[in-house]
Amino acid sequence: MKSKIRYNNEPIEARVVSDFLPKPEDLILKEKKTRVTLTLTSKSLDFFKSVAKKHKASYQAMIRRLIDYYVINQ
């Protein structure tokens, strides 16, 4: 930086903003999960695995969210 920064004593207009963001621990979704055995067709499993790989996600989480979405929207 070649030019020197020059500060002056101008008044700063500022106000306090209330904290509106949630706490980090409130962002963690911890739902009780139950382990089940589910038999899928190879075609279905290949689909979920390929989409999950494309989005760098878990195929099991995708299937779980799909089922949750279905249950919520019934």
Phi and psi in degrees as GROMACS dihedral restraints (atoms count N, CA, C in turn):
[ dihedral_restraints ]
;  ai    aj    ak    al  type     phi  dphi    fc
    3     4     5     6     1   -85.1    20    10
    4     5     6     7     1   -43.4    20    10
    6     7     8     9     1   -85.2    20    10
    7     8     9    10     1   140.6    20    10
    9    10    11    12     1   -83.2    20    10
   10    11    12    13     1   139.5    20    10
   12    13    14    15     1   -79.1    20    10
   13    14    15    16     1   130.9    20    10
   15    16    17    18     1  -111.2    20    10
   16    17    18    19     1   122.8    20    10
   18    19    20    21     1   -97.6    20    10
   19    20    21    22     1   146.8    20    10
   21    22    23    24     1  -129.5    20    10
   22    23    24    25     1   173.9    20    10
   24    25    26    27     1   -97.3    20    10
   25    26    27    28     1    47.5    20    10
   27    28    29    30     1   -74.4    20    10
   28    29    30    31     1   143.7    20    10
   30    31    32    33     1   -68.6    20    10
   31    32    33    34     1   145.3    20    10
   33    34    35    36     1  -104.3    20    10
   34    35    36    37     1   127.0    20    10
   36    37    38    39     1   -91.2    20    10
   37    38    39    40     1   113.5    20    10
   39    40    41    42     1  -138.9    20    10
   40    41    42    43     1   155.5    20    10
   42    43    44    45     1  -142.7    20    10
   43    44    45    46     1   155.7    20    10
   45    46    47    48     1   -83.7    20    10
   46    47    48    49     1   130.5    20    10
   48    49    50    51     1  -108.0    20    10
   49    50    51    52     1   129.6    20    10
   51    52    53    54     1   -66.3    20    10
   52    53    54    55     1   150.0    20    10
   54    55    56    57     1   -73.8    20    10
   55    56    57    58     1   111.6    20    10
   57    58    59    60     1  -106.6    20    10
   58    59    60    61     1    -4.9    20    10
   60    61    62    63     1   -83.4    20    10
   61    62    63    64     1   144.5    20    10
   63    64    65    66     1   -71.4    20    10
   64    65    66    67     1   158.8    20    10
   66    67    68    69     1   -67.2    20    10
   67    68    69    70     1   148.5    20    10
   69    70    71    72     1   -55.0    20    10
   70    71    72    73     1   -38.2    20    10
   72    73    74    75     1   -68.3    20    10
   73    74    75    76     1   -20.5    20    10
   75    76    77    78     1   -78.3    20    10
   76    77    78    79     1   -13.2    20    10
   78    79    80    81     1   -86.7    20    10
   79    80    81    82     1   -12.8    20    10
   81    82    83    84     1   -86.3    20    10
   82    83    84    85     1   117.1    20    10
   84    85    86    87     1   -90.2    20    10
   85    86    87    88     1   107.8    20    10
   87    88    89    90     1  -113.6    20    10
   88    89    90    91     1    96.5    20    10
   90    91    92    93     1  -103.2    20    10
   91    92    93    94     1   146.5    20    10
   93    94    95    96     1   -67.0    20    10
   94    95    96    97     1   131.7    20    10
   96    97    98    99     1  -117.0    20    10
   97    98    99   100     1   146.5    20    10
   99   100   101   102     1  -121.5    20    10
  100   101   102   103     1   129.1    20    10
  102   103   104   105     1   -77.2    20    10
  103   104   105   106     1   130.7    20    10
  105   106   107   108     1  -133.0    20    10
  106   107   108   109     1   162.3    20    10
  108   109   110   111     1  -105.1    20    10
  109   110   111   112     1   127.4    20    10
  111   112   113   114     1  -130.1    20    10
  112   113   114   115     1   127.2    20    10
  114   115   116   117     1   -99.4    20    10
  115   116   117   118     1   120.8    20    10
  117   118   119   120     1  -114.3    20    10
  118   119   120   121     1   159.0    20    10
  120   121   122   123     1   -72.5    20    10
  121   122   123   124     1   155.6    20    10
  123   124   125   126     1   -60.1    20    10
  124   125   126   127     1   -36.9    20    10
  126   127   128   129     1   -61.7    20    10
  127   128   129   130     1   -45.4    20    10
  129   130   131   132     1   -65.5    20    10
  130   131   132   133     1   -45.8    20    10
  132   133   134   135     1   -63.6    20    10
  133   134   135   136     1   -42.6    20    10
  135   136   137   138     1   -60.9    20    10
  136   137   138   139     1   -39.4    20    10
  138   139   140   141     1   -60.7    20    10
  139   140   141   142     1   -52.0    20    10
  141   142   143   144     1   -62.8    20    10
  142   143   144   145     1   -40.2    20    10
  144   145   146   147     1   -65.5    20    10
  145   146   147   148     1   -41.1    20    10
  147   148   149   150     1   -69.2    20    10
  148   149   150   151     1   -40.7    20    10
  150   151   152   153     1   -67.4    20    10
  151   152   153   154     1   -41.1    20    10
  153   154   155   156     1   -63.4    20    10
  154   155   156   157     1   -41.8    20    10
  156   157   158   159     1   -63.8    20    10
  157   158   159   160     1   -40.3    20    10
  159   160   161   162     1   -60.6    20    10
  160   161   162   163     1   -37.3    20    10
  162   163   164   165     1  -101.0    20    10
  163   164   165   166     1     8.7    20    10
  165   166   167   168     1    52.5    20    10
  166   167   168   169     1    52.1    20    10
  168   169   170   171     1  -128.7    20    10
  169   170   171   172     1   176.8    20    10
  171   172   173   174     1   -92.6    20    10
  172   173   174   175     1   128.9    20    10
  174   175   176   177     1   -67.4    20    10
  175   176   177   178     1   -31.5    20    10
  177   178   179   180     1   -66.6    20    10
  178   179   180   181     1   -40.2    20    10
  180   181   182   183     1   -65.8    20    10
  181   182   183   184     1   -36.4    20    10
  183   184   185   186     1   -63.8    20    10
  184   185   186   187     1   -44.4    20    10
  186   187   188   189     1   -63.7    20    10
  187   188   189   190     1   -42.4    20    10
  189   190   191   192     1   -61.5    20    10
  190   191   192   193     1   -44.3    20    10
  192   193   194   195     1   -66.6    20    10
  193   194   195   196     1   -36.5    20    10
  195   196   197   198     1   -62.3    20    10
  196   197   198   199     1   -44.6    20    10
  198   199   200   201     1   -65.6    20    10
  199   200   201   202     1   -43.2    20    10
  201   202   203   204     1   -59.9    20    10
  202   203   204   205     1   -42.3    20    10
  204   205   206   207     1   -61.0    20    10
  205   206   207   208     1   -42.9    20    10
  207   208   209   210     1   -62.4    20    10
  208   209   210   211     1   -44.8    20    10
  210   211   212   213     1   -64.2    20    10
  211   212   213   214     1   -43.4    20    10
  213   214   215   216     1   -65.4    20    10
  214   215   216   217     1   -35.5    20    10
  216   217   218   219     1   -93.6    20    10
  217   218   219   220     1    16.0    20    10
